[in-house]
Amino acid sequence: MDHKNILVIQTAFIGDAILASSVLEKLHLFYPQARLTILVRKGNEALYAEHPFLQEVLVWHKKEGKYKSLMQLLRAIRNRRFDTVINLHRFASSGFLTAFSKAPYTAGYNKNPFSFLFNHKSPHKIGDGRHEVERYNDLIEPITDKTVAKPKLYPSFKQFTKIEPYVQQPFVCMAPSSVWFTKQLPREKWIELCNTVPSGKTIYLLGGPGDKDLCEEIKTKSTHASIRILAGDLSLLESCELMKHATMNYVNDSGPLHLASSGNSPVTAFFCSTVPAYGFFPLSTKSEVIEVKGLYCKPCGLHGYKACPEGHFKCGKDILLPSA
């Protein structure tokens, strides 16, 4: 079977969308002349701006009428006559698009409610110690091989031009926020970490526009003299490019961790309520995971919670910080 017009689907959160780039790397290696398209949820399309392997980025506007936009997407997918659809998402919406895409070859996880209509199905087991990109590779192994590609994003010269003024002196990056409280290192720990950074290094605080208040509190309460808040000022690709030039990037188990992996940037990842065995640990050559081990309540969930279920949050509060 020819694989000349391929759609990759990953409509989950930003970290998942970043890791999906590993599949693009692998498919392009085996099918360099193929037309590659990726489908992501609204907000993640900026990751793939000017990506050299992609001909198109489709966007699911999920919050603007979930089912109406789903049907519009299905029509768009059918109109493009894909011969291959690789679904990295485990849930019904993407399974529906895959199953009824009219593509001759479809692949997805056996957990997907529509998997009985897929040509190739793979198991997806969280907690087996394998990285998520290895589980992604399972879906394309029949049409490639067993080698696992790493995720990679492609900031352009335009992104470097934006961050060039920030890389003229030694610096570290910190991304202190997370959507989930129990996946986020406590703010007092971030303040403490800032205070350990040598005075000759600048600290850049990264994140989205909604993270500015947290970053402002960290900056105000820290004794470090050179902290600059870039949260909300840089795009995802600009942040990715900046992280490549840092002496170290400090992150939670969240999207910025995978931005670091995609640029092979040095990274220290704090795992509070979650564990690396879930498969979302950093892939950078220079990386470290810091966590509290031996807690009876850890891990308490895959995605974290808005508050510690036990009320003590020891998995965050008891973390021993590295020397920055």
Protein Blocks (a to p, Z undefined) as FASTA:
>chain_A
ZZfbccdddfbdfklmmmmmmmmmmmmmmmmmbccdddddehjlmmmgoiakbcbdcddd
fknojklmmmmmmmmmmmnopabdcdfbfbfklmmmmmmnopabdcddfklmklmmpfbd
cdddehilpafklmmmmmmmmmmcfbdcdddddddfklmmmmmmmmmpccddddfbcfbl
klpccfklmmmmmmmpcfkbccddeddfklmmmmmmmmmmpmbfbdcdfehkacfklmmm
mmmmpmbdcddddfklmmmmmnopacddddfkbcfklopacfbfbdcddddehiakbcfb
fnopfbdfklnommmmmpccddZZ
